[in-house]
């Protein structure tokens, strides 16, 4: 009986951590959406060139995936 409770609580702990992780991701996405929807931020991003930033970061991302696949 006690072993069943321990195993059940262990699964609940995993479910809780997954739930907290997903809610954190949702908050980050929501916050980024709020920031980007601001007209001042949009104007700044257009001056800064977000596309150029993504193109500059692409080689690093490709290198990361190569290292990860090894």
N, C-alpha and C positions, 0 to 999 in steps of 0.2 A: 504494500500500500504506500509506504513512504517513498519507495523507489519510483513509483508512478508519478507521485507529486513532484519529485525532483526532475524527472524527465520532462514533465509537462511545463514546469516553470522555466526550464532551460529553453524550450521551444518558444515560450512566450517572450523570453528575453531577446531571442533572435528576431522575433516578429516586431518587438518594440523598437529595437535598434534600426530595423529596416524602415519602419514607419517614420522614425525621427529623421533618418537620412533622406527619405523621399520628401518629407515636409520641408527640410532645409533646402533641398534642391528647388522645390516649388517656390519658396520664399526668395531665393536668389534670382530665379527667372522673373518672378513678379516684380522684384525691385529693379532689375535691369530694364524691364519694360517701362516702369514708371520713369526711370531716369532718361531713357531714350525718347520717351514721348514728350519731354520738355522741349519747347521750341528753341531755347537758348542752347541746349545740348545738341540738338540737330544742326543748328547753324555752326557750332564749333566742330562737330564731326565732319561736316561737309568741307570746312576749311582745312581740317587736319588730314582728311583723306583716309577714311576707314578702309577703303579697298586697298590702298597702298600698304597699310599696316598688315592686312591679312596676307597679301602677297609676300611681304617680308617674313612673316611667321611661318609660311608654308614649308620651307626647307627644314626648319627645326621640327615641325610636326612629322614630316616624312622620316627624318632621322630617328625620332623617338619610336615610330612604329617599326622601323627596321631593327632597332635594338631590342624592342620588345618581342619581336618574332624569333629572335635567336634562342 
